Amino acid sequence: MDDTATKRLTQQPVPNVPAFFGPNWNGWAVTALAVACIIAFFVTQTVIFVFVLLREHPEFIRYPSELMTQSKDPLFVVNFLTAKNLWVISVFSEATLALMTIGFAQVAFRATTANLGLTAPKRMSWVAVGIGAGFALFLISGMVEAVTTAIFGSHPQPQALALVKHHGLFDFALDLMSVSVAAPIAEEIFFRGFVFTGLVQRMSPLLAMTISAGFFALAHVEKWSFLPIFAIGFGLAWVYYNTRSLWVNIISHATINTISLVAAYLFPQLIK
């Protein structure tokens, strides 16, 4: 594309493509809205967690000291995150993240869903591309995790330990909706469709991928899993930038999570 065409694309909105084209979103606005979305996500997650916890254990309302005592047990949260509880927490918190991201982008930048990457891919093979990218990123993150485990020891995520305790088709169906549907859709809309887009509009793609991947890893609040999640975040940003469609990303992200979910059910000893 010549300089004249590039300049023309950056001077006027292009409603049916990702916001890599068209006028830049205001950087301060992107930052403020991203922070607001993350805060809303964690607040919603915390509120739902507390609500479900107190509903199952009303005695904690009368005896909060008992809650404090039990919460010191490292397995307290793991045991609480049954498939049903994880589903409730995930669906509400992920829906909050996705809807707030779309709403803020529309109000602040008049962004269409296509500007956020939610447009049909041009290639018919997008599902295969997404699955292939997901497998590749799973292997890459696995190699990174193997290195960190060799250096620092094994530190599985609490959610992974919780999945090991789930059994049966009903639990698997709930976990599939939580881990492989709700999370990929919401996280791709926010981290790639919104955050990465706001970055790549004003810096090199490589730097934007690096920063957005760091933000993606930090948001998972798991220091021992930072590098594997960073690798996944970087790869997903690369996939989005090159395919221009979040649907490919959602399939890739869902593939990664589904492989991890199936492994937790079939090979729990690997998680433990």
C-alpha positions in Angstrom: 0.0 0.0 0.0 1.5 3.4 -1.0 1.8 6.4 1.3 -1.2 8.2 -0.2 -3.5 5.2 0.5 -2.1 4.8 4.0 -2.6 8.4 4.8 -6.2 8.3 3.5 -7.0 5.3 5.6 -5.6 7.0 8.8 -7.7 10.2 8.2 -11.2 8.7 8.0 -13.1 6.0 9.8 -13.3 2.6 8.1 -16.4 1.0 9.8 -16.1 -2.6 8.5 -12.5 -3.4 9.4 -10.5 -3.6 12.7 -9.5 -0.2 14.1 -5.9 -0.6 13.0 -7.2 1.6 10.2 -8.9 5.0 10.6 -8.2 7.6 13.2 -6.3 6.7 16.3 -8.3 6.3 19.5 -7.3 8.7 22.2 -4.5 7.0 24.2 -5.5 8.4 27.6 -9.1 7.3 27.0 -8.1 3.8 26.0 -6.0 3.6 29.2 -8.7 4.9 31.5 -11.4 2.7 30.0 -9.2 -0.4 30.1 -8.5 0.2 33.8 -12.2 0.7 34.4 -13.1 -2.6 32.6 -10.5 -4.5 34.6 -11.7 -3.0 37.9 -15.3 -3.8 37.0 -14.3 -7.4 36.1 -12.5 -8.0 39.4 -15.3 -6.3 41.4 -17.9 -8.4 39.7 -15.9 -11.5 40.3 -15.4 -10.7 43.9 -19.0 -9.9 44.6 -20.3 -13.1 42.9 -17.6 -15.1 44.8 -18.7 -13.7 48.1 -22.4 -14.0 47.3 -22.0 -17.7 46.3 -19.8 -18.4 49.3 -22.2 -16.9 51.8 -25.1 -18.7 50.2 -23.4 -22.0 50.7 -22.0 -21.1 54.1 -24.4 -18.7 55.8 -22.6 -19.5 59.1 -19.7 -17.3 58.0 -22.0 -14.3 58.4 -22.4 -15.0 62.1 -18.9 -16.2 62.6 -16.6 -14.3 60.3 -13.6 -15.5 62.3 -14.3 -19.0 61.1 -14.1 -17.7 57.5 -10.8 -16.1 58.3 -9.5 -19.3 59.7 -10.6 -21.5 56.8 -9.4 -19.0 54.2 -5.8 -19.5 55.4 -5.9 -23.0 54.0 -4.3 -23.0 50.5 -7.0 -25.4 49.3 -9.9 -23.4 50.6 -10.5 -21.6 47.3 -9.7 -24.7 45.3 -12.4 -26.7 47.2 -14.9 -23.9 46.8 -14.5 -23.7 43.1 -16.9 -26.5 42.1 -17.9 -26.7 38.5 -21.2 -24.9 39.2 -19.5 -22.1 41.3 -16.8 -21.6 38.7 -19.5 -21.4 36.0 -21.5 -18.8 37.8 -18.4 -16.7 38.7 -17.0 -16.9 35.2 -20.1 -16.2 33.2 -21.0 -13.0 35.2 -17.5 -11.6 35.4 -16.6 -12.4 31.8 -19.9 -11.0 30.5 -19.2 -7.8 32.4 -15.8 -7.5 30.8 -17.1 -8.1 27.3 -20.1 -5.9 27.5 -18.3 -3.0 29.2 -15.5 -3.1 26.6 -17.9 -3.1 23.7 -20.0 -0.3 25.3 -17.1 1.9 26.1 -15.6 1.5 22.6 -18.9 2.4 21.0 -19.5 5.4 23.2 -16.0 6.8 23.4 -14.8 6.0 19.8 -18.0 5.2 17.9 -16.4 1.8 17.3 -18.4 -0.8 15.5 -18.1 -4.5 16.4 -16.1 -4.8 13.2 -13.6 -2.2 14.6 -13.2 -4.5 17.6 -12.4 -7.4 15.3 -15.8 -9.1 15.4 -16.1 -9.4 11.7 -16.3 -12.6 9.6 -12.9 -13.8 8.4 -12.3 -13.6 4.6 -10.9 -17.1 4.4 -13.1 -20.1 4.8 -10.4 -22.0 6.6 -10.4 -19.6 9.6 -11.6 -22.4 12.0 -8.7 -24.6 11.0 -6.3 -21.7 11.2 -7.6 -20.9 14.7 -7.3 -24.5 15.9 -3.8 -24.8 14.4 -2.7 -21.6 16.1 -4.2 -22.7 19.4 -2.3 -26.0 19.3 0.9 -24.2 18.4 0.6 -21.7 21.2 -0.3 -24.5 23.7 2.9 -26.2 22.8 5.0 -23.0 23.0 3.5 -22.1 26.4 4.0 -25.7 27.5 7.7 -25.5 26.7 8.0 -22.1 28.5 6.2 -23.6 31.5 8.5 -26.6 31.5 11.5 -24.3 31.7 10.0 -22.3 34.6 9.0 -25.5 36.4 12.6 -26.8 36.1 13.9 -23.6 37.6 11.3 -22.7 40.2 9.4 -25.9 40.8 5.7 -26.7 40.1 3.2 -24.1 41.0 -0.2 -25.0 39.3 -2.8 -22.3 39.2 -5.7 -22.6 41.7 -8.2 -22.9 38.9 -6.3 -25.8 37.4 -6.2 -27.5 40.8 -10.0 -26.9 41.0 -10.6 -28.5 37.6 -8.8 -31.7 38.8 -11.5 -32.1 41.4 -14.4 -31.9 38.9 -15.8 -35.2 37.6 -18.5 -36.3 35.2 -20.1 -35.0 32.0 -22.2 -32.4 33.7 -19.1 -30.8 35.4 -17.2 -31.0 32.1 -20.0 -29.2 30.3 -20.1 -26.4 32.8 -16.3 -26.1 32.8 -16.4 -26.1 29.0 -18.7 -23.1 29.0 -16.6 -21.3 31.6 -13.1 -22.0 30.3 -13.6 -22.6 26.6 -16.5 -20.2 25.7 -16.9 -17.4 28.2 -13.3 -16.6 28.9 -12.0 -16.7 25.3 -14.8 -14.5 24.0 -14.5 -11.8 26.7 -10.7 -11.8 26.9 -10.2 -11.6 23.2 -12.6 -8.7 22.9 -10.8 -6.8 25.7 -7.1 -7.7 25.4 -6.8 -8.0 21.6 -9.8 -6.1 20.2 -9.5 -3.1 22.6 -6.1 -3.0 24.4 -3.9 -4.3 21.6 -5.7 -2.1 19.1 -5.1 1.0 21.2 -1.4 0.2 21.4 -0.8 -0.9 17.8 -2.3 2.4 16.5 0.6 4.3 18.0 3.6 2.0 18.0 5.3 -0.9 16.2 3.3 -4.1 16.1 6.0 -6.0 17.9 6.1 -3.5 20.8 2.3 -3.5 21.0 2.2 -7.3 21.1 4.8 -7.3 23.9 3.0 -4.7 26.0 -0.4 -6.2 25.6 0.9 -9.7 26.3 2.4 -8.3 29.6 -0.9 -6.8 30.5 -2.6 -10.1 29.7 -0.3 -12.0 31.9 -0.5 -9.6 34.8 -4.3 -9.6 34.7 -4.3 -13.3 35.5 -2.7 -12.5 38.9 -0.5 -15.6 38.8 3.2 -14.8 39.1 4.3 -18.4 38.5 2.4 -18.6 35.3 3.4 -15.1 34.0 5.8 -16.3 31.3 3.6 -19.1 29.8 0.6 -16.7 29.8 2.8 -14.0 28.3 3.8 -16.3 25.5 0.1 -17.1 24.8 -0.8 -13.4 24.9 2.0 -12.4 22.5 1.0 -15.2 20.1 -2.7 -14.3 20.2 -1.9 -10.6 19.5 0.2 -11.8 16.5 -2.7 -13.9 15.2 -5.1 -11.0 15.5 -2.8 -8.6 13.7 -2.3 -10.9 10.8 -5.8 -12.3 10.4 -7.7 -9.1 11.3 -10.5 -11.2 12.9 -11.1 -11.9 16.6 -13.1 -15.0 15.6 -9.8 -16.7 14.7 -8.4 -15.6 18.1 -11.4 -16.8 19.9 -11.1 -20.3 18.3 -7.3 -20.3 19.1 -7.9 -19.2 22.7 -10.7 -21.8 23.1 -8.4 -24.5 21.7 -5.7 -23.7 24.2 -8.2 -23.7 27.1 -9.9 -26.9 25.9 -6.7 -28.8 25.7 -5.8 -27.8 29.3 -9.4 -28.7 30.4 -9.3 -32.1 28.8 -5.8 -32.7 30.3 -7.1 -31.8 33.8 -9.9 -34.4 33.4 -8.0 -37.2 31.8 -4.5 -36.7 33.3 -5.0 -35.0 36.7 -1.6 -36.3 37.8 0.0 -33.8 35.4 -1.7 -30.9 37.2 -0.9 -32.1 40.6 
